[in-house]
Amino acid sequence: MSDFADYWQTLDQNALRLQIDSQRPADVERALTCHQPGITGLMALLSPAAEQYLEPLAEKALQLTRQRFGNTVNFFAPLYLSNLCANDCTYCGFSMSNRIRRKTLDSREIGLECDALRQLGFNQVLLVTGEHQTKVGMDYFRQHLPDIRRRFSSLMMEVQPLQEQEYRELRQLGLDGVLVYQETYHASCYATHHLRGNKQDFLFRLQTPERLGRAGIDKIGLGVLAGLSGHWRTDCLMMGEHLNWLQKNYWRSRFSVAFPRLRPCAGGISPASQMSERQLLQTMCAFRLFSPQTDISLSTRESPVFRDHAIPITVTTASAFSKTTPGGYASDTDALEQFSPDDHRRPEVVAAALQRAGLQAVWKDWEYGFGRESA
């Protein structure tokens, strides 16, 4: 079986950009009425022509979301373990060139963070670190993952890309899912924003979801950083291609997608292309029609007003009260944050807003070990 990188190389992104921008209202209407829009339909639904169809697009997305996922939204919290990083990326507050105080949590501090998160009601966490192979790599994960696992029902990670065998080992230690955002699928743009470190290896990152699939990881998260490239619509379409390819080849895994927009951070850059809130909602709805079974995640990067409006329509997994600093839940510091969240509401406030919309916040998705196969 060839890998996605082989297929990616056959895609002319400049031509795709022109195709997206040249979609007509008839193309959008066809995609809206099609049972399975496919990549061609996704192209139409992501296009500028689809912006005037946001209301019917949202109505159909809402219908599909409720049919597939019921009236529930899974809550999780990111747990930042370290802001050490050996990469120099233009858009990230943890970039090695930024002069910020570095911090890696030890066992005691991790325990305090876990206790604080449980007191807030969270039972599902996403472990986040900067990308530092030696100081925050497999030895660190082997030391701390088992204890964190015992405290929560579901455990995901967003760390540096690893080898297949390392993912197999982490799965044995209790890892359920991994988020690995490509940031942009445009190789030259990627090179412009990744100046030093292992993250410069575009293809190794691109092939990470396949290593996850082969390792039997239950949930694989894809994402693009909207605004990093000059045409966010093309990046989103490329992620749709990636998702489609992975679902066909690694159908035993579940998948999620996210569309984080550039947020202020230390040493940060201005977006190369602007995605408005309406366009973000359009994109989320387009992916719901394209892949009804895929989780769509929304972080606290977005405003409370937008989240309260968008979550009932298409979102199935949401963070709340996120602290993007190592030690941010047990202490009250924002000096080390990766980016500045926009929704600072406490989790019970977000849950109450969902309840008013007829939705239930799910704090515990499943019981660890239930149905788990050996690696």
NORMORA-V384782 format. One record per pair of residues at least 6 apart in sequence whose ideal C-beta (glycine too) atoms are under 7 Angstrom apart, sorted by sequence separation. I is the first residue (numbers start at 0). J is the second residue. If there is no record, write none. Layout:
BEGIN
[[I/J] [I/J]]
END
This chain:
BEGIN
[[30/36] [43/49] [88/94] [129/135] [148/154] [183/189] [193/199] [198/204] [225/231] [228/234] [322/328] [33/40] [49/56] [87/94] [128/135] [147/154] [182/189] [212/219] [286/293] [310/317] [353/360] [36/44] [86/94] [87/95] [104/112] [116/124] [211/219] [246/254] [287/295] [324/332] [84/93] [86/95] [87/96] [245/254] [261/270] [286/295] [297/306] [324/333] [30/40] [84/94] [85/95] [325/335] [350/360] [82/93] [84/95] [208/219] [223/234] [324/335] [44/56] [189/201] [223/235] [242/254] [283/295] [297/309] [324/336] [30/43] [208/221] [297/310] [323/336] [29/43] [30/44] [242/256] [260/274] [323/337] [186/201] [223/238] [323/338] [27/43] [26/43] [27/44] [221/238] [297/314] [323/340] [83/101] [156/174] [238/256] [295/313] [27/46] [82/101] [154/173] [160/179] [260/279] [295/314] [299/318] [321/340] [22/42] [82/102] [83/103] [154/174] [155/175] [221/241] [295/315] [296/316] [297/317] [298/318] [299/319] [22/43] [27/48] [31/52] [81/102] [126/147] [154/175] [155/176] [156/177] [157/178] [221/242] [258/279] [294/315] [296/317] [26/48] [27/49] [81/103] [153/175] [155/177] [294/316] [299/321] [19/42] [80/103] [81/104] [155/178] [181/204] [235/258] [298/321] [18/42] [22/46] [24/48] [31/55] [80/104] [148/172] [181/205] [258/282] [320/344] [23/48] [27/52] [31/56] [144/169] [148/173] [179/204] [258/283] [320/345] [19/45] [20/46] [22/48] [219/245] [283/309] [287/313] [320/346] [19/46] [20/47] [124/151] [132/159] [145/172] [319/346] [31/59] [123/151] [126/154] [130/158] [137/165] [144/172] [145/173] [179/207] [284/312] [80/109] [122/151] [123/152] [130/159] [140/169] [144/173] [179/208] [276/305] [280/309] [284/313] [122/152] [123/153] [124/154] [125/155] [126/156] [127/157] [128/158] [144/174] [256/286] [283/313] [319/349] [103/134] [103/135] [125/157] [126/158] [117/150] [212/245] [219/252] [221/254] [225/258] [78/112] [109/143] [113/147] [177/211] [218/252] [222/256] [225/259] [226/260] [227/261] [192/227] [217/252] [218/253] [219/254] [220/255] [221/256] [222/257] [223/258] [224/259] [225/260] [226/261] [93/129] [212/248] [216/252] [217/253] [222/258] [306/342] [106/143] [113/150] [208/245] [212/249] [218/255] [220/257] [222/259] [224/261] [256/293] [78/116] [109/147] [159/197] [255/293] [262/300] [300/338] [177/216] [188/227] [254/293] [255/294] [256/295] [257/296] [259/298] [302/341] [303/342] [76/116] [176/216] [183/223] [188/228] [212/252] [254/294] [260/300] [300/340] [301/341] [302/342] [176/217] [179/220] [180/221] [182/223] [183/224] [231/272] [253/294] [255/296] [257/298] [259/300] [299/340] [300/341] [301/342] [303/344] [174/216] [175/217] [176/218] [177/219] [178/220] [180/222] [181/223] [182/224] [229/271] [230/272] [299/341] [160/203] [175/218] [176/219] [177/220] [180/223] [185/228] [228/271] [229/272] [231/274] [299/342] [310/353] [86/130] [160/204] [166/210] [170/214] [176/220] [178/222] [180/224] [183/227] [226/270] [227/271] [228/272] [76/121] [84/129] [85/130] [166/211] [170/215] [182/227] [183/228] [226/271] [307/352] [311/356] [75/121] [78/124] [80/126] [83/129] [84/130] [85/131] [170/216] [226/272] [74/121] [78/125] [80/127] [81/128] [82/129] [84/131] [85/132] [160/207] [163/210] [167/214] [226/273] [235/282] [239/286] [311/358] [75/123] [76/124] [77/125] [78/126] [79/127] [80/128] [81/129] [83/131] [162/210] [166/214] [226/274] [242/290] [74/123] [75/124] [78/127] [185/234] [225/274] [73/123] [75/125] [77/127] [163/213] [166/216] [184/234] [239/289] [83/134] [163/214] [183/234] [242/293] [83/135] [125/178] [184/237] [81/135] [184/238] [80/135] [255/316] [155/218] [132/197] [130/196] [130/197] [130/198] [264/337] [264/338] [263/338] [264/339] [262/338] [263/339] [262/339] [95/195] [95/196] [90/192] [89/192] [88/192] [88/193] [89/194] [86/193] [87/194] [87/195] [86/195] [87/196] [86/196] [88/198] [85/196] [86/197] [85/197] [86/198] [90/224] [90/227] [215/374] [99/265] [97/265] [97/266] [96/266] [90/261] [92/264] [94/266] [12/185] [91/264] [92/265] [90/267] [90/268] [89/268] [46/232] [45/232] [45/235] [45/236] [42/236] [173/367] [41/236] [4/202] [7/205] [41/239] [4/205] [38/239] [119/320] [3/205] [4/206] [38/240] [171/374] [2/206] [170/374] [38/243] [3/209] [2/209] [167/374] [152/363] [153/364] [116/328] [152/364] [153/365] [19/232] [115/328] [152/365] [16/230] [19/233] [112/326] [115/329] [152/366] [152/367] [112/328] [16/233] [19/236] [112/329] [15/233] [108/326] [111/329] [12/233] [15/236] [104/325] [103/325] [104/326] [57/280] [64/287] [102/325] [53/277] [60/284] [63/287] [67/291] [102/326] [12/237] [56/281] [63/288] [67/292] [121/346] [120/346] [50/277] [53/280] [57/284] [60/287] [119/346] [120/347] [53/281] [56/284] [60/288] [63/291] [59/288] [10/240] [50/281] [49/281] [102/335] [100/334] [100/335] [99/335] [45/282] [3/241] [6/244] [72/310] [45/285] [122/362] [123/363] [3/244] [44/285] [75/316] [77/318] [121/362] [122/363] [123/364] [72/314] [73/315] [76/318] [120/362] [72/315] [73/316] [74/317] [75/318] [76/319] [79/322] [82/325] [41/285] [44/288] [76/320] [77/321] [79/323] [81/325] [92/336] [93/337] [72/317] [74/319] [76/321] [79/324] [80/325] [92/337] [77/323] [79/325] [91/337] [92/338] [68/315] [0/248] [41/289] [64/312] [79/327] [40/289] [64/313] [61/312] [64/315] [36/288] [60/312] [36/289] [60/313] [82/335] [57/312] [82/337] [74/346] [72/353] [72/358] [74/360] [70/357] [71/358] [74/361] [70/358] [71/359] [72/360] [73/361] [74/362] [70/359] [72/361] [71/361] [73/364]]
END
